């Protein structure tokens, strides 16, 4: 093989079978031009041609070989211009032919095309087998994929995009290694997670007897919580290996042979100004190594977490967002849909988190699994027209054919039943993508992983000042509570669950579910100190959370109110508790004692509010806390509202 042709070198990295098939087609393209230099039809390859899009486009090095031959990209075709060097075309052709002959074991060069018979198959001839391949939309069906009139994608842009798609599509096959999955399982406390999943499911069915979720869904939640809380750690900058002090990013270092062995082509230099020590931070891309290091940023988190999902038997796929974030999706058999899962944020089924909560300007988001690549951009956006206006890197028809081609190659060995299952899932996804969704309360907050400076630099602290909108939940007494004329609510921060004592001990999971309003507040778990609490989001000057009880709809009014809350402050942090009705506002202490508050008698509603502010330095957000308690105190309530009622 002749040296100097990177495309040919890349082509040679494919399996023998793939190389032989693709090289035969490439030689046909080249030979048609060399034999018929004045025939225009042989100097043009239609990009939408199924032969090209399914047999060449997905294969590593194939299209690069065409560009090395001298082909250039036009609107809908690859064209060999009159000005192109025929000698260059012949050199690339001979390089491919020599490698092909060597693999076939002939020891002879492929005949010179100028003395051979013309090829019987024109490059532009579609194959019927591929022409009927199911089409995958890369946009909502209801939206036109209009491109700006001035847009001109270059071959380099297309190739760069293709390389990214192909690289991710190949990488996810790593997760299917039985040996690697066994290694991941040895790190995962599966028994503990399954027990937790079973308990979660029991609680869900107790709260809602019609619940159709499965234990697999709860296992995913347990895995997310364990991965973030106990297994993996975030790295902004490494502590100095000599003095343990803070370091600063100071450019890159050359990767060592061992770094490259574990796919760390980039090594960050975290420099200590105090003792002048360089600390190497290889950005490993091999999930086996990440099971050992257990640290990194979103790339390492999603990479390792997706492996862990596959290891415990969940059907998972790796999600790549071209605006620099990655995460995971897991297929729920019980819900028959893909669930968004971000291990960095311990977030599940909150797809609008990035666009609405973080304020990201999305354009291309793709899902990669062992069987399929899917353009899932539309799941993560409620602003489809804005997203379409930003999709200018490649043309939509090119992208559609490219994705179809990648899938056609990957799915060749699949059974008819599996192909049908994948197609049915895709149809369900496309229907989901058509109509933009409305954001839920859990999707409205800014990013929590990474330092404030890092998130601010990326514009991911929140779309509107890191403030969450009102959840709008109102507690109205049920028939059971009306019967005893008593509303009794407890909240356990360790379990992150509300209990309505006189309504069959009803359980309501997640603190934000029961709030009327909340601004810049989140639940923090400190696994090193084994403590949990609510605090305001980092970087916000204040936070507020409110709970509301309304009695009027059931013909009752307030007779007496008692409230108990636990809050804790450090340094100059403050927490202000208040209880108010339409006529009265009363303040009380969050000292853990039950406070009986007069003055609300006769009112038909009340609001309990906690306002957090103050604090010193970078950790000011931690200096005002609600409901702080040990994770081991799982049976102790942290907050309690007791309302005695009477007929209105």
Backbone torsions as a table, in degrees:
resi	resn	phi	psi	omega
1	UNK	NA	133.4	179.7
2	UNK	-69.5	142.0	-179.5
3	UNK	-81.0	160.8	171.8
4	UNK	99.6	-6.3	179.7
5	UNK	-106.7	100.8	-177.2
6	UNK	-64.9	-36.6	179.1
7	UNK	-62.6	-42.2	179.0
8	UNK	-65.8	-40.7	178.1
9	UNK	-61.2	-42.5	179.0
10	UNK	-65.8	-39.5	178.8
11	UNK	-60.8	-36.7	-178.1
12	UNK	-69.4	-14.1	-179.7
13	UNK	-79.3	-11.1	177.9
14	UNK	-73.0	166.9	176.1
15	UNK	-63.0	161.1	-177.2
16	UNK	-58.8	-43.5	-177.8
17	UNK	-63.3	-45.0	-179.8
18	UNK	-65.3	-44.6	-179.9
19	UNK	-58.4	-45.1	-177.4
20	UNK	-64.2	-40.6	179.2
21	UNK	-65.2	-47.1	-174.7
22	UNK	-73.3	-39.8	-179.4
23	UNK	-63.0	-34.8	178.0
24	UNK	-62.0	-41.7	179.5
25	UNK	-68.9	-41.3	178.6
26	UNK	-62.9	-40.7	178.0
27	UNK	-64.7	-34.8	177.3
28	UNK	-62.9	-45.9	177.7
29	UNK	-57.7	-48.1	-177.8
30	UNK	-65.7	-44.3	-176.2
31	UNK	-65.7	-36.4	178.8
32	UNK	-60.2	-37.6	178.9
33	UNK	-73.1	-43.5	-177.6
34	UNK	-66.5	-34.0	179.8
35	UNK	-78.9	-32.4	-173.8
36	UNK	-128.7	66.8	-172.5
37	UNK	-62.8	-19.4	-177.3
38	UNK	-102.8	1.8	-179.4
39	UNK	-90.3	112.6	-176.9
40	UNK	-62.4	-34.3	-174.2
41	UNK	-63.2	-24.7	-179.4
42	UNK	-86.7	-8.7	-178.6
43	UNK	-96.6	10.0	-175.8
44	UNK	-137.2	133.2	177.9
45	UNK	-122.5	119.1	179.4
46	UNK	-72.9	125.3	-177.1
47	UNK	-62.7	-33.7	-179.3
48	UNK	-79.5	-4.0	178.3
49	UNK	-60.1	122.7	-177.9
50	UNK	-55.5	-34.0	177.8
51	UNK	-60.8	-44.8	179.8
52	UNK	-69.7	-47.5	-171.7
53	UNK	-72.2	-26.1	-177.4
54	UNK	-104.3	-28.5	-175.6
55	UNK	-102.1	-23.1	-178.3
56	UNK	-110.4	-50.9	-170.9
57	UNK	-54.5	-42.7	-177.3
58	UNK	-76.6	-10.1	-170.8
59	UNK	-90.2	130.6	-178.7
60	UNK	-57.5	125.6	175.4
61	UNK	88.5	-14.8	-172.7
62	UNK	-66.2	-53.9	-178.4
63	UNK	-68.7	-33.1	177.1
64	UNK	-60.4	-36.1	177.3
65	UNK	-62.7	-40.2	179.1
66	UNK	-63.0	-41.1	178.6
67	UNK	-66.7	-36.9	177.3
68	UNK	-67.0	-29.9	175.9
69	UNK	-67.1	-28.3	-179.6
70	UNK	127.6	-0.5	178.0
71	UNK	-66.5	147.2	176.0
72	UNK	-127.0	156.5	-177.4
73	UNK	-93.2	127.3	171.9
74	UNK	-105.5	-163.3	-175.9
75	UNK	-59.1	-54.8	-174.8
76	UNK	-123.5	2.0	-175.6
77	UNK	-135.4	160.1	161.4
78	UNK	-95.2	131.1	-173.0
79	UNK	-124.0	136.3	173.4
80	UNK	-96.4	99.8	-172.4
81	UNK	-70.0	160.5	178.2
82	UNK	-59.2	-30.6	-176.9
83	UNK	-79.9	-8.3	-176.5
84	UNK	-69.1	151.5	-177.6
85	UNK	-81.4	117.3	176.3
86	UNK	-67.8	-32.8	177.2
87	UNK	-62.0	-42.3	177.4
88	UNK	-62.0	-43.8	177.8
89	UNK	-57.4	-44.5	-178.0
90	UNK	-66.3	-38.4	-179.3
91	UNK	-64.9	-43.6	178.7
92	UNK	-65.9	-41.7	178.9
93	UNK	-59.3	-44.3	-179.6
94	UNK	-66.9	-34.3	178.4
95	UNK	-64.3	-43.5	178.7
96	UNK	-67.9	-42.9	-178.2
97	UNK	-62.8	-39.1	-179.6
98	UNK	-63.9	-43.6	178.3
99	UNK	-64.8	-39.8	-179.7
100	UNK	-64.3	-45.0	179.6
101	UNK	-61.6	-38.9	180.0
102	UNK	-64.0	-40.9	-179.3
103	UNK	-70.8	-32.6	177.8
104	UNK	-77.9	-13.9	178.2
105	UNK	76.9	19.6	-178.8
106	UNK	-79.0	-32.3	-178.0
107	UNK	71.9	6.0	-178.9
108	UNK	-124.6	152.5	179.2
109	UNK	-74.3	148.2	172.7
110	UNK	-63.5	137.5	-175.1
111	UNK	-53.8	145.8	177.6
112	UNK	-62.0	127.4	-175.2
113	UNK	-61.2	-23.7	-177.1
114	UNK	-73.8	-15.7	179.4
115	UNK	-112.2	1.5	-178.0
116	UNK	-99.0	166.9	177.4
117	UNK	-71.6	148.4	178.0
118	UNK	-59.8	146.7	178.8
119	UNK	-65.4	143.1	-177.8
120	UNK	-81.7	-15.0	-178.1
121	UNK	-115.2	122.4	176.6
122	UNK	-77.5	143.3	178.4
123	UNK	-58.4	-24.3	-176.5
124	UNK	-85.2	-1.3	-176.8
125	UNK	-80.1	120.6	178.9
126	UNK	-75.8	153.0	174.3
127	UNK	-97.3	133.9	-175.6
128	UNK	-64.0	-30.2	-178.6
129	UNK	-64.4	-36.6	-178.2
130	UNK	-90.4	-22.6	-177.5
131	UNK	-64.4	-24.5	-178.2
132	UNK	-94.8	8.5	-179.4
133	UNK	-62.5	138.5	-179.6
134	UNK	-60.5	140.0	-178.2
135	UNK	-89.0	136.9	176.5
136	UNK	-107.2	123.0	178.1
137	UNK	-71.1	145.2	175.1
138	UNK	-111.8	18.5	179.6
139	UNK	-159.1	163.6	176.2
140	UNK	-61.1	138.0	-176.5
141	UNK	-60.0	-27.2	-176.4
142	UNK	-82.4	-5.7	-174.1
143	UNK	-112.7	134.8	175.1
144	UNK	-75.6	144.5	-178.6
145	UNK	-93.5	56.0	-177.0
146	UNK	-68.3	133.9	177.3
147	UNK	-106.7	146.5	176.6
148	UNK	-56.8	141.6	-175.6
149	UNK	-62.2	-27.2	-176.4
150	UNK	-88.3	-2.2	-174.2
151	UNK	-70.5	130.9	176.8
152	UNK	-135.1	99.5	178.3
153	UNK	-76.3	138.8	179.0
154	UNK	-93.9	158.9	174.0
155	UNK	-56.0	-35.4	-179.9
156	UNK	-64.4	-39.0	179.0
157	UNK	-64.3	-45.5	178.4
158	UNK	-62.1	-43.5	-177.8
159	UNK	-67.7	-37.4	177.3
160	UNK	-62.9	-43.1	179.1
161	UNK	-65.9	-43.5	179.5
162	UNK	-61.9	-42.0	179.8
163	UNK	-60.9	-39.7	178.9
164	UNK	-64.5	-46.6	178.7
165	UNK	-60.7	-46.3	-176.3
166	UNK	-67.6	-39.3	-179.6
167	UNK	-63.4	-46.4	179.0
168	UNK	-66.3	-39.0	-179.0
169	UNK	-64.3	-35.2	177.8
170	UNK	-76.9	-37.6	-176.2
171	UNK	-61.6	-38.5	-175.7
172	UNK	-65.1	-17.1	176.7
173	UNK	-66.7	-21.4	177.3
174	UNK	-58.7	-36.6	-177.1
175	UNK	-66.5	-15.8	-176.4
176	UNK	-88.3	-0.7	179.4
177	UNK	-67.7	118.7	178.7
178	UNK	-57.8	-38.7	180.0
179	UNK	-64.4	-43.0	179.6
180	UNK	-68.3	-37.9	177.5
181	UNK	-63.8	-39.1	176.6
182	UNK	-63.1	-38.9	178.9
183	UNK	-65.6	-39.7	177.8
184	UNK	-65.2	-42.1	179.8
185	UNK	-61.2	-31.6	179.2
186	UNK	-67.6	-17.4	178.8
187	UNK	-95.6	-13.0	-172.4
188	UNK	-101.8	128.1	176.8
189	UNK	-78.9	72.5	-170.0
190	UNK	-60.3	-40.2	179.6
191	UNK	-59.2	-44.7	179.1
192	UNK	-63.1	-43.5	-178.6
193	UNK	-67.2	-39.3	179.4
194	UNK	-66.6	-38.2	176.6
195	UNK	-63.3	-43.5	177.8
196	UNK	-63.6	-37.7	179.1
197	UNK	-65.9	-40.9	178.7
198	UNK	-63.4	-41.3	178.9
199	UNK	-66.2	-41.3	177.5
200	UNK	-59.5	-43.0	-177.9
201	UNK	-65.7	-40.0	177.3
202	UNK	-61.5	-42.5	178.6
203	UNK	-64.2	-41.0	-179.6
204	UNK	-64.3	-41.9	-179.4
205	UNK	-72.5	-28.9	175.9
206	UNK	-69.1	-40.9	178.9
207	UNK	-71.8	-32.9	-178.4
208	UNK	-142.2	97.3	-177.8
209	UNK	-58.2	-21.9	-180.0
210	UNK	-87.7	6.8	-178.2
211	UNK	-57.4	127.7	-179.6
212	UNK	-109.2	14.8	178.5
213	UNK	-72.2	161.5	-179.8
214	UNK	-115.9	166.6	179.7
215	UNK	-62.3	-28.3	177.5
216	UNK	-60.4	-38.6	178.3
217	UNK	-63.6	-40.5	-179.4
218	UNK	-73.2	-31.4	176.3
219	UNK	-62.0	-37.6	177.4
220	UNK	-61.2	-43.6	179.3
221	UNK	-64.4	-40.3	178.0
222	UNK	-65.1	-41.2	-179.7
223	UNK	-64.4	-42.6	177.1
224	UNK	-58.3	-47.8	-176.9
225	UNK	-64.9	-43.6	179.2
226	UNK	-64.5	-43.9	-176.1
227	UNK	-61.0	-45.1	-178.8
228	UNK	-76.5	-41.4	-172.9
229	UNK	-80.3	-28.8	-171.8
230	UNK	-126.9	-30.1	-168.9
231	UNK	-96.8	-51.4	-172.3
232	UNK	-106.4	152.3	178.7
233	UNK	-129.9	148.8	-178.6
234	UNK	-86.2	142.4	178.5
235	UNK	-120.8	114.9	166.8
236	UNK	-92.0	-53.7	173.4
237	UNK	-145.8	145.2	-178.1
238	UNK	-75.0	146.2	169.4
239	UNK	-69.2	147.9	-178.8
240	UNK	-61.7	132.2	-178.5
241	UNK	-68.8	-18.0	-179.2
242	UNK	-96.2	-54.0	-174.2
243	UNK	-105.0	-9.6	-179.6
244	UNK	78.3	1.8	-179.0
245	UNK	-79.8	-177.7	-178.0
246	UNK	-77.6	153.9	178.8
247	UNK	-124.4	168.9	177.2
248	UNK	-126.6	144.8	177.3
249	UNK	-66.4	131.1	-174.5
250	UNK	-138.4	60.4	177.1
251	UNK	78.8	-161.0	-175.6
252	UNK	-118.7	160.3	176.7
253	UNK	-120.6	160.8	178.3
254	UNK	-73.9	133.6	178.8
255	UNK	-70.4	144.3	177.2
256	UNK	-84.3	173.8	178.1
257	UNK	-61.5	-37.4	179.6
258	UNK	-70.0	-36.5	176.2
259	UNK	-60.0	-46.5	-178.2
260	UNK	-66.5	-31.2	177.5
261	UNK	-59.8	-33.7	-179.6
262	UNK	-103.6	26.6	174.7
263	UNK	58.9	39.7	174.5
264	UNK	-105.8	81.6	179.5
265	UNK	-76.5	-11.9	179.6
266	UNK	-124.0	130.7	179.2
267	UNK	-126.3	120.3	-179.7
268	UNK	-85.3	145.9	176.4
269	UNK	-102.0	108.9	176.9
270	UNK	-101.3	103.1	-168.5
271	UNK	-97.7	134.9	177.3
272	UNK	-95.9	116.0	179.9
273	UNK	-72.7	-21.6	-177.4
274	UNK	-74.3	-48.6	-177.2
275	UNK	-116.9	10.6	172.4
276	UNK	56.3	46.5	179.6
277	UNK	-111.8	136.0	175.1
278	UNK	-89.8	127.1	178.4
279	UNK	-112.5	120.2	-176.3
280	UNK	-83.8	133.6	176.0
281	UNK	-126.4	86.6	178.1
282	UNK	-68.2	134.4	178.4
283	UNK	-91.8	82.6	-175.2
284	UNK	-65.9	137.7	176.8
285	UNK	-112.4	3.0	179.0
286	UNK	-96.5	116.9	-175.5
287	UNK	-64.0	-24.0	177.2
288	UNK	-64.1	-42.0	177.8
289	UNK	-66.8	-35.0	-178.1
290	UNK	-68.9	-26.7	173.7
291	UNK	-62.4	-24.6	179.9
292	UNK	-89.8	-47.7	-176.0
293	UNK	-76.8	-38.1	176.2
294	UNK	56.2	41.0	-179.7
295	UNK	-156.6	161.7	177.4
296	UNK	148.7	-160.4	176.8
297	UNK	-113.3	-162.1	-168.8
298	UNK	-57.3	-34.2	179.7
299	UNK	-61.1	-48.0	179.0
300	UNK	-67.1	-40.0	-179.1
301	UNK	-60.3	-53.1	-176.9
302	UNK	-65.9	-37.3	-179.8
303	UNK	-61.2	-50.8	-177.7
304	UNK	-72.6	-37.7	-178.3
305	UNK	-66.8	-39.6	178.8
306	UNK	-62.0	-40.1	174.9
307	UNK	-60.0	-45.4	-179.4
308	UNK	-61.6	-38.2	176.9
309	UNK	-61.2	-45.8	179.9
310	UNK	-65.8	-35.5	-177.5
311	UNK	-64.9	-34.8	-179.8
312	UNK	-90.0	6.7	173.7
313	UNK	94.8	6.9	177.6
314	UNK	-82.5	141.4	176.4
315	UNK	-82.9	110.2	-171.0
316	UNK	-126.4	156.0	173.5
317	UNK	-139.6	152.5	-175.6
318	UNK	-90.5	131.6	-176.2
319	UNK	-110.3	125.6	179.3
320	UNK	-112.8	126.1	177.2
321	UNK	-113.4	124.2	-174.0
322	UNK	-69.4	-10.3	175.2
323	UNK	-89.8	27.4	168.4
324	UNK	76.2	56.0	167.8
325	UNK	-155.5	154.2	176.5
326	UNK	-139.9	153.5	178.2
327	UNK	-158.3	-157.7	-173.5
328	UNK	-133.7	152.0	166.4
329	UNK	-123.5	144.5	178.9
330	UNK	-126.5	134.9	-179.0
331	UNK	-84.0	126.1	177.3
332	UNK	-95.6	113.8	178.4
333	UNK	-66.1	-37.8	-177.4
334	UNK	-69.0	-34.9	-179.1
335	UNK	-96.9	-9.1	179.8
336	UNK	54.0	48.2	177.5
337	UNK	-159.5	163.1	177.4
338	UNK	-86.2	135.8	-179.3
339	UNK	-107.8	129.4	173.3
340	UNK	-67.1	133.7	179.0
341	UNK	-139.7	118.2	178.3
342	UNK	-115.2	104.6	-177.3
343	UNK	-65.5	-30.0	179.0
344	UNK	-61.3	-34.4	-175.2
345	UNK	-104.3	-2.9	-172.0
346	UNK	51.4	46.1	-176.4
347	UNK	-113.9	133.9	178.0
348	UNK	-129.5	133.6	176.0
349	UNK	59.0	45.1	176.2
350	UNK	-129.6	62.1	-171.2
351	UNK	-64.0	-24.6	-179.1
352	UNK	-87.0	6.2	-179.5
353	UNK	-55.1	-41.2	-172.5
354	UNK	-76.1	-46.6	-177.2
355	UNK	-74.0	-45.0	-175.7
356	UNK	-87.8	-47.8	-176.0
357	UNK	-75.2	-49.3	-176.8
358	UNK	-87.0	-20.2	-178.2
359	UNK	80.7	26.7	-179.1
360	UNK	-75.8	146.7	176.8
361	UNK	-98.7	92.2	-170.9
362	UNK	-78.5	156.7	175.3
363	UNK	-145.3	-56.2	-179.2
364	UNK	-129.4	125.1	174.8
365	UNK	-134.2	126.0	-176.8
366	UNK	-124.8	145.7	177.0
367	UNK	-107.9	132.7	-178.6
368	UNK	-122.4	123.8	174.4
369	UNK	-128.8	179.6	-178.7
370	UNK	-65.9	-20.5	-175.0
371	UNK	-111.5	-15.3	-166.3
372	UNK	-162.4	149.3	167.6
373	UNK	-117.4	134.9	-176.1
374	UNK	-134.2	136.6	172.7
375	UNK	-79.9	105.6	-174.7
376	UNK	-108.2	18.7	-176.7
377	UNK	-49.2	-40.1	-169.7
378	UNK	-74.0	-18.5	173.7
379	UNK	-66.9	-27.9	-171.1
380	UNK	-102.1	12.1	-178.4
381	UNK	-135.2	142.7	169.1
382	UNK	-113.8	12.1	-178.9
383	UNK	-127.9	66.0	-170.9
384	UNK	-61.0	-41.5	-178.7
385	UNK	-63.8	-40.3	177.4
386	UNK	-61.6	-42.9	-179.3
387	UNK	-63.6	-44.4	179.1
388	UNK	-57.5	-38.2	-179.0
389	UNK	-67.3	-20.1	-179.5
390	UNK	-96.3	-7.8	-177.7
391	UNK	-84.9	74.0	-174.8
392	UNK	-117.0	2.6	-176.2
393	UNK	-71.2	-39.7	176.8
394	UNK	-138.0	162.4	179.6
395	UNK	-79.9	144.6	-176.1
396	UNK	-62.0	-41.7	177.2
397	UNK	-61.1	-41.2	177.6
398	UNK	-60.6	-43.7	-178.4
399	UNK	-65.2	-41.6	178.8
400	UNK	-59.2	-49.0	-178.8
401	UNK	-68.4	-33.9	178.7
402	UNK	-64.5	-47.4	179.6
403	UNK	-63.3	-43.6	177.6
404	UNK	-59.9	-40.2	-179.9
405	UNK	-65.1	-44.4	177.9
406	UNK	-59.8	-43.0	-179.1
407	UNK	-69.5	-37.9	-179.8
408	UNK	-60.7	-42.2	179.2
409	UNK	-67.5	-46.5	-176.5
410	UNK	-65.7	-32.3	-172.9
411	UNK	-94.1	5.6	-177.6
412	UNK	-56.9	-38.2	-174.7
413	UNK	-91.0	-0.2	-177.6
414	UNK	-76.4	153.4	177.4
415	UNK	-71.9	160.0	178.2
416	UNK	-61.3	-35.8	180.0
417	UNK	-65.5	-42.4	179.6
418	UNK	-67.7	-40.4	177.9
419	UNK	-61.3	-40.8	179.1
420	UNK	-64.9	-40.2	178.7
421	UNK	-62.7	-44.0	179.4
422	UNK	-63.8	-39.7	179.6
423	UNK	-65.8	-41.3	179.1
424	UNK	-63.6	-41.2	177.6
425	UNK	-63.6	-40.7	-178.8
426	UNK	-63.9	-40.4	178.1
427	UNK	-61.1	-43.1	178.1
428	UNK	-61.0	-41.9	178.7
429	UNK	-63.0	-43.9	-177.6
430	UNK	-63.3	-37.5	175.9
431	UNK	-63.7	-41.7	178.0
432	UNK	-61.2	-38.0	-174.6
433	UNK	-71.9	-23.8	-172.4
434	UNK	-60.1	-45.3	-175.1
435	UNK	-103.3	120.4	176.3
436	UNK	-59.3	143.2	-177.7
437	UNK	-92.9	166.8	172.9
438	UNK	-101.0	141.3	-178.2
439	UNK	-68.2	145.8	174.7
440	UNK	-96.2	162.7	-178.8
441	UNK	-53.1	-39.3	-177.6
442	UNK	-70.7	-6.6	-178.1
443	UNK	-103.7	9.7	-170.4
444	UNK	-101.0	-8.0	-175.6
445	UNK	-91.9	160.6	177.2
446	UNK	-74.7	176.5	-178.3
447	UNK	-68.8	145.4	177.6
448	UNK	-112.2	-19.3	-179.0
449	UNK	-83.2	141.0	-179.7
450	UNK	91.5	162.5	-179.5
451	UNK	-69.6	159.1	179.5
452	UNK	-59.7	-42.8	-178.9
453	UNK	-61.8	-41.4	-179.5
454	UNK	-65.7	-43.7	-179.8
455	UNK	-68.2	-39.3	-179.6
456	UNK	-65.7	-39.3	179.9
457	UNK	-63.8	-30.2	179.5
458	UNK	-90.9	-3.0	180.0
459	UNK	69.3	35.4	-175.0
460	UNK	-119.2	23.0	177.6
461	UNK	-82.7	-8.9	178.2
462	UNK	139.6	149.9	-176.5
463	UNK	-73.6	-22.4	-176.7
464	UNK	-144.7	64.4	175.5
465	UNK	71.3	28.1	176.6
466	UNK	62.1	21.7	-178.6
467	UNK	-99.7	136.4	174.9
468	UNK	-89.2	146.4	176.6
469	UNK	-80.6	169.1	-179.1
470	UNK	-65.5	134.9	174.6
471	UNK	-73.6	-30.4	173.4
472	UNK	77.3	18.7	-178.8
473	UNK	-84.0	136.1	179.2
474	UNK	-125.3	130.0	174.6
475	UNK	-83.2	122.2	175.5
476	UNK	-119.5	129.2	-177.8
477	UNK	-55.3	137.0	177.2
478	UNK	-84.5	176.9	178.1
479	UNK	-60.9	-37.5	178.8
480	UNK	-64.6	-44.3	-180.0
481	UNK	-70.1	-33.6	176.3
482	UNK	-65.8	-36.9	-179.1
483	UNK	-62.7	-39.4	179.9
484	UNK	-95.9	-2.2	-179.4
485	UNK	52.4	43.7	-178.6
486	UNK	-147.4	123.4	173.3
487	UNK	-107.7	120.7	-176.6
488	UNK	-131.5	109.5	-178.7
489	UNK	-113.2	133.5	174.7
490	UNK	-124.9	147.3	175.0
491	UNK	-127.3	131.3	177.7
492	UNK	-111.1	111.2	-174.9
493	UNK	-70.8	-28.1	178.9
494	UNK	-67.2	-45.4	177.6
495	UNK	-82.6	-13.4	-175.4
496	UNK	51.9	58.0	-173.5
497	UNK	-150.7	140.1	172.8
498	UNK	-93.5	151.9	175.9
499	UNK	-131.4	124.6	174.7
500	UNK	-97.5	100.7	-167.6
501	UNK	-59.3	-42.4	-175.3
502	UNK	-98.5	23.5	173.8
503	UNK	-127.5	51.1	-179.4
504	UNK	66.8	30.4	-177.2
505	UNK	51.3	44.1	179.1
506	UNK	-57.5	137.3	179.1
507	UNK	-108.7	134.2	178.3
508	UNK	-124.1	106.4	-176.3
509	UNK	-73.4	150.3	174.0
510	UNK	75.7	127.8	-174.0
511	UNK	-60.6	-39.2	-175.0
512	UNK	-70.4	-20.5	-179.4
513	UNK	-61.8	-35.2	-175.5
514	UNK	-96.5	7.0	-176.9
515	UNK	-91.5	147.7	175.5
516	UNK	-84.2	-45.2	176.5
517	UNK	-140.4	146.3	172.1
518	UNK	-151.1	140.8	178.2
519	UNK	-135.5	122.7	172.4
520	UNK	54.8	46.2	177.9
521	UNK	-129.7	141.1	175.7
522	UNK	-146.2	166.0	180.0
523	UNK	-95.4	126.7	-175.8
524	UNK	-112.7	129.0	173.6
525	UNK	-109.9	123.8	176.7
526	UNK	-104.6	95.4	-175.1
527	UNK	-74.3	-22.5	176.4
528	UNK	-70.8	-39.4	178.8
529	UNK	-95.0	-5.1	-178.2
530	UNK	57.2	42.5	178.7
531	UNK	-124.3	154.9	179.3
532	UNK	-141.3	146.1	-178.2
533	UNK	-167.4	171.4	169.4
534	UNK	-99.9	141.6	178.3
535	UNK	-147.3	168.3	176.4
536	UNK	-80.2	154.7	-177.6
537	UNK	-67.8	146.8	-177.2
538	UNK	-60.2	133.8	178.7
539	UNK	94.1	-12.5	179.3
540	UNK	-89.5	144.0	-178.6
541	UNK	-79.4	-23.6	179.4
542	UNK	-153.4	163.0	176.4
543	UNK	-141.7	155.2	-177.4
544	UNK	-148.3	142.6	175.6
545	UNK	-142.9	137.7	-176.0
546	UNK	-131.6	145.5	172.6
547	UNK	-121.6	141.1	-174.8
548	UNK	-128.9	135.2	176.3
549	UNK	-123.1	128.8	-179.6
550	UNK	-125.1	125.2	-175.9
551	UNK	-100.9	-22.3	-172.5
552	UNK	-54.7	-41.4	-176.7
553	UNK	-58.8	-20.5	-179.9
554	UNK	-109.4	16.1	174.7
555	UNK	72.9	27.8	-179.8
556	UNK	-121.2	166.5	173.4
557	UNK	-139.5	167.9	-175.3
558	UNK	-78.1	134.8	174.4
559	UNK	-103.6	-46.0	179.1
560	UNK	-156.0	152.7	-178.3
561	UNK	-132.7	136.9	172.0
562	UNK	-129.6	139.4	-178.7
563	UNK	-134.9	138.3	174.4
564	UNK	-130.4	130.5	-179.7
565	UNK	-144.0	150.8	176.6
566	UNK	-115.0	123.9	172.7
567	UNK	-138.2	155.7	-176.8
568	UNK	-143.1	139.9	-179.6
569	UNK	-125.7	155.8	178.1
570	UNK	-134.1	146.9	-179.8
571	UNK	53.4	-123.7	-176.9
572	UNK	-99.1	15.0	178.6
573	UNK	-67.9	147.8	179.7
574	UNK	-136.4	147.2	171.5
575	UNK	-128.3	124.5	179.5
576	UNK	-112.0	116.6	178.8
577	UNK	-99.2	138.5	176.1
578	UNK	-145.6	154.6	177.6
579	UNK	-129.6	127.6	-175.2
580	UNK	-141.6	153.6	170.4
581	UNK	-123.1	-171.0	179.5
582	UNK	-65.1	-24.2	-175.5
583	UNK	-107.0	-25.0	-167.6
584	UNK	-135.2	145.3	171.0
585	UNK	-128.1	125.9	-178.8
586	UNK	-124.7	141.7	176.1
587	UNK	-104.3	150.1	177.0
588	UNK	-146.9	167.7	-176.8
589	UNK	-94.2	143.8	174.3
590	UNK	-91.3	58.9	-173.8
591	UNK	-101.1	9.9	178.1
592	UNK	86.0	-3.9	178.3
593	UNK	-94.3	152.6	176.1
594	UNK	-78.5	122.3	-179.2
595	UNK	-107.4	119.0	174.8
596	UNK	-89.9	118.0	-171.7
597	UNK	-112.5	119.1	178.2
598	UNK	-86.6	161.8	175.0
599	UNK	109.8	-9.8	179.1
600	UNK	-103.8	0.0	-179.4
601	UNK	-56.5	131.8	179.2
602	UNK	95.4	-16.2	178.2
603	UNK	-73.7	157.5	179.4
604	UNK	-106.3	-2.8	177.1
605	UNK	-154.2	160.2	176.6
606	UNK	-146.2	156.3	176.9
607	UNK	-130.2	127.2	172.9
608	UNK	-102.5	128.7	-175.6
609	UNK	-131.0	140.4	172.2
610	UNK	-122.6	129.2	178.4
611	UNK	-118.0	126.6	-177.3
612	UNK	-109.7	135.0	179.6
613	UNK	-157.8	-178.8	176.7
614	UNK	75.8	-163.7	-177.5
615	UNK	103.8	164.4	-174.6
616	UNK	-123.2	140.1	170.9
617	UNK	68.9	-160.1	-177.3
618	UNK	-65.6	-25.1	-178.4
619	UNK	-96.8	20.4	-177.3
620	UNK	-56.2	-35.8	-178.4
621	UNK	-60.4	-25.6	-178.8
622	UNK	-86.2	-7.4	-172.0
623	UNK	-87.0	2.1	172.4
624	UNK	-136.2	115.2	-172.0
625	UNK	-130.5	145.2	174.9
626	UNK	-109.4	135.8	168.8
627	UNK	65.7	26.1	-178.3
628	UNK	-59.4	126.7	174.2
629	UNK	-160.3	166.8	-178.1
630	UNK	-71.0	144.6	176.5
631	UNK	-63.9	-18.0	-179.6
632	UNK	-81.6	-14.8	179.9
633	UNK	-89.0	65.9	-172.5
634	UNK	-76.6	-12.9	-177.7
635	UNK	-105.5	2.9	-176.5
636	UNK	-99.0	126.3	177.1
637	UNK	-78.9	148.7	-175.8
638	UNK	-107.9	-12.9	-173.0
639	UNK	-154.8	139.8	-173.8
640	UNK	-149.5	133.1	173.8
641	UNK	-124.6	126.0	-179.7
642	UNK	-123.6	116.1	-177.8
643	UNK	-120.4	115.6	172.0
644	UNK	-87.2	135.5	-174.8
645	UNK	-123.3	161.6	176.9
646	UNK	-142.5	165.1	-179.8
647	UNK	-63.0	138.5	-179.0
648	UNK	-74.4	NA	NA
